[in-house]
Amino acid sequence: MKVYFSHGKESGPWGSKIKRLADIAQQKGCTVDSIDYSDILDPDLRVERLLAVLSDADEAFVLVGSSMGGYVSLVAAEQVNAKGIFLLAPALYIEGYEQQSYHPRGLVEVVHGWSDDVIPVDHSIRFAKAADCALHLISGDHRLNSSIEVVEQLFSQFLVSIDQP
């Protein structure tokens, strides 16, 4: 299985959070790729880039997205057959983003920090309720760095859960 990471608006493809989660994925036997969107500010053009990368996918895969990357992963997941989607403080229901309703295929889990002052936690609550998916509200701000060990634990459990027959 392969894990594709999509970073946020102002971060890069191999930031500290993605590196830590990529290590976990590799420990679980997954291959990893982190798409570089740093040259694209428009979230919907980022979706197009991810879909182009996924058009060559020849094995089962998981999408992981943080902030704007969460939006990118979720919107792309409506057009591909991801085994799962793991979202960190996803930028959902944001004014100016083309898509405002979401209908992903595959298992979805969301992690959001209670003290996020960039993306309101209410956005993830709204999405999780509509999608009837797991939502983990944890201590922390938008970056979730203060609770990275909790995020790692949740991601590890997520990978195990989707790898079950």
C-alpha positions in Angstrom: 0.0 0.0 0.0 1.2 3.5 -0.7 0.5 6.7 1.4 0.2 10.0 -0.4 0.7 13.1 1.7 -0.7 16.5 0.8 0.8 19.5 2.7 -0.9 22.7 3.8 -0.9 26.1 2.2 2.2 27.5 3.8 4.2 24.3 4.5 6.2 22.0 2.3 6.1 18.4 1.2 8.5 17.1 3.9 7.7 19.2 7.0 8.2 17.7 10.4 4.7 16.3 10.8 4.7 14.6 7.4 8.2 13.1 8.1 7.0 11.6 11.4 3.8 10.2 9.8 5.8 8.9 6.8 8.1 7.0 9.2 5.1 5.3 10.8 3.7 4.4 7.3 7.1 2.9 6.4 7.2 0.9 9.6 3.9 -0.5 8.7 5.3 -1.6 5.3 3.8 1.2 3.2 5.6 3.2 0.6 5.2 6.9 0.8 5.1 10.0 -1.4 4.6 13.6 -0.5 3.3 15.8 -3.3 5.0 19.2 -3.7 2.3 21.9 -4.1 4.5 24.8 -3.1 4.2 26.4 -6.6 0.4 26.3 -6.5 -1.7 28.5 -4.2 -5.1 27.6 -5.6 -6.5 24.6 -3.7 -8.5 23.3 -6.7 -5.4 23.3 -8.9 -3.7 21.3 -6.2 -6.5 18.8 -6.5 -5.8 18.5 -10.2 -2.1 17.8 -9.5 -3.0 15.1 -7.0 -5.4 13.5 -9.4 -2.7 13.5 -12.1 -0.3 11.7 -9.7 -2.9 9.2 -8.7 -3.8 8.4 -12.3 -0.5 6.4 -12.4 -1.2 4.6 -9.1 -0.8 0.9 -9.5 -1.4 -0.3 -5.9 -3.8 0.4 -3.1 -3.3 3.8 -1.5 -4.2 6.1 1.3 -4.5 9.9 1.2 -3.3 12.0 4.1 -3.9 15.7 4.0 -3.1 18.6 6.4 -5.0 21.9 6.3 -5.4 22.8 2.6 -4.0 19.4 1.9 -6.9 18.0 3.7 -9.3 19.7 1.3 -7.2 18.5 -1.6 -7.2 14.9 -0.4 -10.9 14.9 0.4 -12.0 16.4 -3.0 -9.7 14.1 -4.9 -11.0 11.1 -3.0 -14.4 11.6 -4.6 -12.8 10.6 -8.0 -10.5 7.8 -7.0 -10.6 4.6 -4.9 -8.5 5.4 -1.9 -8.6 2.8 0.8 -8.7 5.6 3.4 -8.4 9.3 4.0 -6.7 10.7 7.1 -7.3 14.4 7.6 -5.4 16.8 9.9 -7.2 20.1 10.6 -8.7 20.0 7.1 -9.5 23.3 5.4 -13.2 22.6 4.7 -16.0 25.0 4.1 -13.6 27.8 3.3 -14.8 30.8 1.4 -13.3 30.9 -2.1 -12.7 27.1 -2.3 -14.7 25.6 -5.2 -16.2 22.7 -3.4 -18.3 23.2 -0.3 -19.9 19.7 0.1 -17.9 16.5 0.4 -18.8 12.9 -0.5 -15.6 10.8 -0.1 -15.3 7.1 -0.8 -13.3 5.0 1.6 -12.7 5.1 5.3 -12.3 8.7 6.6 -10.8 9.9 9.9 -10.3 13.5 11.0 -8.0 14.9 13.7 -8.5 18.5 14.8 -7.0 20.6 17.6 -9.4 22.3 20.0 -7.3 25.5 19.9 -7.0 25.8 16.2 -7.2 29.5 15.3 -6.7 29.0 11.5 -9.5 26.5 10.6 -12.4 26.5 13.1 -12.9 23.2 14.8 -16.6 23.5 14.0 -15.8 22.9 10.3 -14.5 19.4 11.1 -17.4 18.7 13.5 -19.8 19.7 10.7 -18.0 17.5 8.1 -17.6 14.4 10.5 -21.3 14.6 11.3 -22.4 14.8 7.6 -19.9 12.0 6.6 -20.6 9.9 9.7 -16.9 9.4 10.2 -14.4 9.3 13.1 -13.4 12.6 14.5 -10.7 13.0 17.0 -10.7 16.4 18.8 -7.4 16.7 20.7 -5.4 19.3 22.6 -3.5 21.6 20.3 -3.5 24.4 17.7 -3.6 24.2 13.9 -0.2 22.7 13.5 -0.9 19.9 16.1 2.8 19.9 17.1 2.1 19.9 20.8 0.1 16.7 20.4 2.2 15.0 17.7 2.5 11.8 19.6 -1.3 11.5 19.8 -1.5 12.2 16.0 1.1 9.5 15.4 -0.9 7.0 17.5 -4.1 7.8 15.7 -2.4 7.5 12.3 -0.8 4.2 13.3 -4.2 2.8 14.4 -5.8 4.1 11.2 -3.3 2.3 9.0 -3.9 -0.9 10.9 -7.7 -0.6 10.6 -7.6 -0.1 6.8 -5.1 -3.0 6.3 -7.6 -5.5 7.8 -9.2 -7.9 5.3 
